Amino acid sequence: MNAPSAVAGRPARTLRPRAPGWIVWWLRIAATGHLAGILAQAVLAGLFVTGDVDMLALHRNNGGFTHVLLYLQLVAAILLWRPGRGPRGPAWASAALVGLETAQIALGQSRVLAGHFPLGVTIFGASAVLAVWTWWGLRARERAGEEGNAA
């Protein structure tokens, strides 16, 4: 464990060691890939509802692929948290997204569009926040750890 440190007038706290870089990169890649899949879902759905009925099959197939990416993201987030000693928030957020996307798939297969569309928007927003956090939030945590270790 690192020694407690006080940075810029903040109370002293024990800094945790940085998570291994490979876990951080795996999480970033999975979260970014998942977000790209979610964006593709919105595009494919939009094309379908404007009359291109062939897009429904692509929407379904991309949904399955995107859901698999989310499970990879969940595994990476758990590895970041438990053995990596990183924050637990991404693991809980990824687990919540698994639940939301599972409901999203069920609503889509049942053709309950009144729930499927708004839930898709919610999933897109949550996925965007989580993907951005993996790039900016983790970087800020790493910098704060480096500053605390240098003190």
Summary of the structure (lengths in Angstrom):
residues: 151
radius of gyration: 18.8
end to end distance: 14.9
largest distance: 62.6
contacts: 432
relative contact order: 0.16
helix: 76%
strand: 1%
